[in-house]
Amino acid sequence: MRPNLAARLGVWSAHHRKTAILGWLLFVVLATTIGGASGMVTASDDEMGVGDSGRAATILQDAGVEEPAGELVMVSSKTADGWRDAASDLSKALTATGDTREMQAPLPSEDGKDALLRFEMKGASDDAADRVQPVLDAVQKAKDDGAANGISVYQFGDASSEKHLGDLLSDDLTRAEFTAVPLALGILLVAFGAVVAALLPVGLALTACMGAFGLLSLASHQLHLFETTYSVMFLMGLAVGVDYCLFYLRRERDERAAGHDAETALRIAAATSGRAVLVSGLTVMVAMAGMFLSGLLLFKGFAVATILVVCVAMLGSVTVLPALLSALGDRINAGRIPFLNRKNKKGVHASGGIAGKLLRPVLAKPKFFAVGSAVLLLALAAPALGMKTEQLGLEKQFGSDAPLSVSFREITDEFPGGPAPAQVVVKADHAGDIESKETRAALAAVMRDAGKGAELTVHKSAGVAEIDVPLPGDGSGAESKKALGELRDDVVPAAFDGLDAQAYVGGDLASSEDFSDQLSKGIVPVFAFIAAVTFLLMLFSFRSVVIAVTSIGLNLLSVGAAYGVMTAVFQHGWGAELIGSEQVGAIENWMPLFVLVVLFGLSMDYHVFVVSRIREARDSGLDNRAAIREGITRTAGAVTGAAVIMVAVFGVFGTLSMQDMQQMGVGLGVAVLLDATVVRMVLLPSLMTLLGERNWRTPRWLSWLPRVSHGEGPAPEQSAPRPVPSATM
């Protein structure tokens, strides 16, 4: 039988080691250099918009209306009017920075103990965060000076929060990199017991991330990216990059443990694990492509980032990795750690002993373990039935004790709706019509119904008007949503009914609601696409409808359990303190779709690797139960090591400062842990045992599917099935 593509790539790389290694290094250097020189282009707030809020933002952008970055500073005192001197001094200090404009007179609170300073930053809002530091310094000085006199100062606004967010993201990504990489290296040292063997997967994963970072920077000039996209890429790149190398390296070691020479072991690893890496990588990339169907720029950026890094990691694993293994030979075990360096009698590593012991009762009582594991996963998924999603504001992202969150809470308590007003945007068909009698009357009607605090701005030359409407409550809660709904459904439509004008409601809350609505519409086609692609890829790989259907079912159980745990921890606060987080009452609205897509892709890493080994054993002549035992035990070491690394990497993100990063880390970490243990070690083998030979039957109507080899058998005299080694994982 002709060797498969992975085998041919592995053999070529082993025979052309210098070309493969230098070619990989050249690619990484060029991609990193060119991408770094081009820089990354981030998406503006206007580009991220959808629905009516997106249309409102587009109208203002097309009209050339620059939305300045607004800032709010509240000065509080213990007595009525006690804030006046401090507010006056602060107002002068802010004006003296030269970075502010439109400084308004202090707005007192109802009890007279607080005053709100409102102003705008000069220049474009997109880069206001880069110019806000002098303003922050002035506010901090006022805060320090006023502390002795019982004066408190709180600041919240577009520029200050964006700067805080940018600094936090940079610090978090740096912390993640410096924590995740040593963690992965330490786990690999335990898994392989040798320094070189542990460094190889980490080094390849990091170079894959570097190359993908460069390519993503180039791609960002066509598709603008969100700030967290690089964090997502690093998380995915490190996880899958190490996993793919681990699968390959584990198989090569297992073949050496079985008595094969280095060249034969490498060829078999290339044909089996290399093929599994290609199938798995392709599945992940196609699954990620489903995010393009969401209709949201955020997910399109995530799709490009993850597809690039998975593709680069996959290609590196089947090209440069065989070349490195061939060049290193037995030196792969250099730097051995004695107490971790467990070997079999032939002096090489083997795996499967612990897994064989754990698997024995599962295969003996498959119905009991199938039902028990399924009930466990469904129980973990149960809290997801009450999941609530919203676009978490910055005050929730940073945690309730963060200075920015405290400032937001204090300001909204005294001046409801101030930081996040709704924005009614009106565009007349002709510029002059914005001042017509009918349009003025409609604008006046909106102002009247909007109540106290509404502000009207008319841009005559562009034929555009905008009304800022303060929302009651904190600008994001039930009270605010109710007011926004009335504004959108009743006030604005009634005022502009029959007029030749476009009227839309935007603002932070409106953008969040529109984003969530688009997500709810997009999740169905995304899921349908991913499920269909997964089904077809598994069908073509294994020529089995049963295998394809169970693959989707098992993945859904993992996703459901992840949703349930995320809801329990972050929405209800169960155990949130244990991970340094807190209850926020909702899940970030983009998180469910992102977790669904990523987990469907990552679950296929384990599933393809494990089922390919089971099918390989089945094709060698073993019966169904024996093939399951062989496949599970042979892959247990690699799956366990890969899962521990993924959970560790995701766990690092679960400890970061941002709430959405915490939710992503915990959700993905829990799902991978359950997927590699409960699903792959218990539910999958018990279910396949119950299904028996039905796992491998190909219906007549699918007999045209090509037969795919799942192994690269050794020489005839070595082709008999091997007994499962008794060494530990």
Order of alpha helices (4+ residues) and beta strands (2+ residues): alpha-alpha-alpha-alpha-beta-alpha-beta-beta-beta-alpha-beta-alpha-alpha-alpha-alpha-alpha-alpha-alpha-alpha-beta-alpha-alpha-beta-alpha-beta-beta-alpha-alpha-beta-alpha-alpha-beta-alpha-alpha-alpha-alpha
